[in-house]
Amino acid sequence: MTIATIDIGGTGIKFASLTPDGKILNKTSIPTPESLEDLLDWLDQRLSEQDYSGIAMSVPGAVNQKTGVIDGFSAVPYIHGFSWYEVLSSYQIPVHLENDANCVGLSELLAHPELENAACVVIGTGIGGAMIINGRLHRGCHGLGGEFGYMTTLAPSENLNNWSQFASTSSLVNYVVEKSGQTDWDGHKIYQEAAVGNALCQEAIERMNRNLAQGLLNIQYLIDPDVISLGGSISQNSDFIQGVQRMVQYFVESYGAYTVAPKIQACTYRADANLYGALVNWLQEEKEWQTLSESVGSKLQL
């Protein structure tokens, strides 16, 4: 069995043929097309290359699981407002789609199928995330489960403050731009400059780590997960992961009420996490995940 797995992003589209145990048979990508028609034409070419048992999609926005409609807004506006189930019905195979941040969280079940309860925090322009409860994605009543970026970690001001505004990669960059008066900053450059002693960059990273640690402790004591995985491009930086871990440990050691330190780690699959998570979502929705876990064993090897 082979699943056609699709990751729709604001800058690029990935298409991969995956087996249920997570082996990528082939993978290709293109810059995000300018129109829905162009996207569907490209997908049709890929889907016609071989027989597939299903279509698994990772998409930006809030997915209505009953209708297949992607609600909300994203960097790819033309994918919203219609049923993907209907659009892809001519292929006559099961279609399942899920929010991209949720897919990152689900991908950790492929890497660590022993996980029962887990949280994933995806850090980028804002903060997204996912909650895994009893081995399943927790979407919530309104599909907002895991939208950690909306947490208020500071006292609200005239404009409501939330976690995304103070702990995302964009908040890191914006802080350095504002304080330095220079605009040519990005996360990579800030960490490079901090490593050679730039005091402003060090201050900005410390500020972001402190704000991240506050939110991560909130998550720990809300759902008590086995692990909290951090995703987004910045998570591939080991200095970032270690800095967040140190700040979390500092809070735990400084305040006696914290009896448990959350286990913090980087997401496993990095740039391909959305593809793997879309696969896991498809398998779970098709009620094959439990059978697969039993047949493959206690740990899937890719």
N, C-alpha and C positions, 0 to 999 in steps of 0.2 A: 504494500500500500504506500502511495506517495501523496503528500499533501502539497498543493500549491500555496505558498506562503508569501504574503505581500506586506510590505512596510511602507506606508504612505507618509512622507515627511514634507516639511516646507521647502527643502532644497533638493531632495532626491527621493526616488522611488526604488525600492529593492524588491526583487522577485527571486524566490528560491524554491527548489524542490527538496522537501524534507521527508525523511522516513519517520515513523512514529517514535523511534528511539532517539531522534535528534540528529541524524546524519544528514549533512547537506550534500545532495547529489550534484547540484549545480546552482549557481547564483549569478545574477546579473543586476545591473542598476542603470538608471538614467536620471538626468536632472528632472525635477518635477515639471511635467507638461503644463502648458499655459491654459489648457481647456480640458473639460471632462471628456469630450470626444476623443482627443488625442490620447488621454490616459487609457480609456477603454479600448482603443485600437491597439495600443501597445500591449495591454493585458491580454487581449484576444490572441495576439501573436504568440505570447508566451504559453497561454493555456492550450493552444492548439498543437503544441510541439510534442505532447505526450498525453497519455490518459492519467487523470488524477482522480483520487477518491474524495477530495474535498478542497475547499478554498478557505484559508485562514488569513485574516487581515488584522493588521495593527494600524490604527488611524488616530489622528488628533481629534479632539472633541468628545462630547458625551454621547455614548452609543445607547440607543433604545433597543434592547435585546429582543423585544417582541416584534418590532416593526422593521428593524434593520436600518433605521434612519439615524444619521449622525447629527445630533442637535448642537447648539452652541455655535461658536466661531473658531476659526483657526487660520493658519497661514495659507491654507489651501481652501479658499471659500467655496469652490465649485463642488466639493464632495458632500456638502451639507444639504439637508432638506428633502431628501427622497430616499426610498427604500433600496438599499443595496441588495437585499434578497431578491427583489423584483428585477433589478438591472442584471443580475448574474444568474437568473433562473434558467436561462436557455442552456446552461451547461449541465443542468440536471444532476448536480452533486451538492452535498450539504455545504452551506456557507455560514461561517461564524466570524464576527468581527468584534474587536474590543479596543478600548482606549489605549493609546500608546504607553502611557505611564503604568497602567494596569498590566500591560504586556511585559514591561520590564520586571515588575514584581512577580508575575507568573513564571518568567524564565528561570527564577531561582529554584522553582520546584523541579525543573529538569536537572539542574546542577546538583540540587540537594533534596532528593525526593523524601528524605526522612523528616523534613520540616513540617511541623504541625501549624504553628502560628508564626507569622513573619510580617515585617513591614518593609516597604521599599520607599525611599525618598529620592526623587529624581530632581537634581539641582541644575538649573539652567537660567534662562531669562526670568523664569519664576520658579516655583517649587510645586511639583506634582508628586503623586505617590500612589501606593497601593497597599491594601491590607489583605493578608491571607489568614483566614480563620478556619481551623480544622481542615487544612489542606485545600481550601476553596477560596476563590476571590470573593471578598465581601464588598458588594456594590452599594448596599444601603437602599433606603426607601426611595430616594430621589437620584440614585446613581452617583452620589457624592462621597461614598466611602473612600477613604484614602486621600481626599483632597486636603492634605496637610498644610498647604500653603496659605489657607484661609485662617489658620490659627492666629490668635492675637497673643503675642509674647511680650508686648510692651503696653503700657497704659494707652488707650486710644486717645488720639489728639483730635483736632478739628476734622482732619481727614483720617479715617480709620486706619490704623497700622496693622499689618499682618506679617506673617513669617516670610512670605515671598519678598516683601519690600526690604527686609533687613538681613536675610540669610542666603539669598540667591547669588549666582555668579554675577548677574547684572548689578546687584546692590554693591558687590565688591568693586566692580569697575567704576560704577557711578561715584562711589565714595572717593576713589583716587582721582578721578577726573575733576570732581568738585574742589578737592583740597589742593590739587597741583595746578589747576588752571590749564592743563594740557588734555587733549582729546585722544591722543594716539595710544590708548591703553587697552589691553585685553587681559584676561585671566592668566594666560601663559606668561606674558611680559611681567605682570605683577609678581608672580612667584619667582621669576628669574631675578628681578631687582631686589626682592626681599632676601634672596639667598646671598647677595653680595653686599647686604647691609643697608639698603634703602629703608629708612625709618618709617616713612609714610606707608610704603607697601607692607611692611611688617605690622604696622598698626591696623591697616585695613584687613589683613588676613586674620589678625587676632580678634578684631571686631566681628567678622563673619563667623569665625569658629565659635565665639561666645554665643552668638545668636543661634547658630545651628545647634549647639549643645543644649540650650534651653528647650528648643522644640523637640529634640530627640529624647530628652528626659520626659517630656510630656507624653510622647508616644509610648515610651517604655511603661509608664505607670497607667496609661489608658488601656493598653491591650496586652502588656507583658509578653512580648513576642520572644521567640527563640533567638532571633537575630534581626537587626535593622541593616538592610543593604542600601548603600548609597550609589545612585546612578547619575547619568549625565556625563558630559565630556570631562568635567573637572575631577570626577571620581577615578579617572585613570592616572591621576597624579598621586603618587605614594606620599608625598609631603602633605598634601591636602588631607588624605585619610588619617595619617598619623597626627596631624594637628587637631583634627576633630576628636580623635580618640583621647588625646591628652586633655583637651578641654572638658570633655565629658567626665573623665576620671577626676579632674580637679574639682568639679562641682560635687561629685559623689563623696570625695574625701573631705570637702569643706563643710558639707551640710549633713548632719547626722541622720536626718529624716530619710535620706536616700540610702537604702540598704542593698540595692541591686544596681550594678552598672550595666547599661545595655551593651550587648555585643555588637560592635560596629564593624562593618567590612564593606569593601567595594563589590558592586554587582559583578557577577562572574563573566558574562558574555559580551560586555562592552558594546561595540557598535552593532553586534548582531542580536542583542537582547530582545529587541522588538520582534524579530523573526521567530526566535525560540519561544517567546511568550505567546505569540499568536498561535503557534503550534499547540502549546499546552492548553490554551483556551479551547481550541477546536477539539482536542482529545477529551477534555473534561465535558464539554457540551455534548459530545457524542457518546458520553458515558463509557469511554474506553480507557480512561486513565488508570482506574483501579486494576483492571485486567492487565494492562501493560506493565504496571509496577510489579505485579505478582510474577509475571512471566519473565521480565528482564532481571529482576532481583532488587536488592535493597539500594543499589546505587547504579544509575545509568552512566555508562562510559561513552563519551563521544570520541 
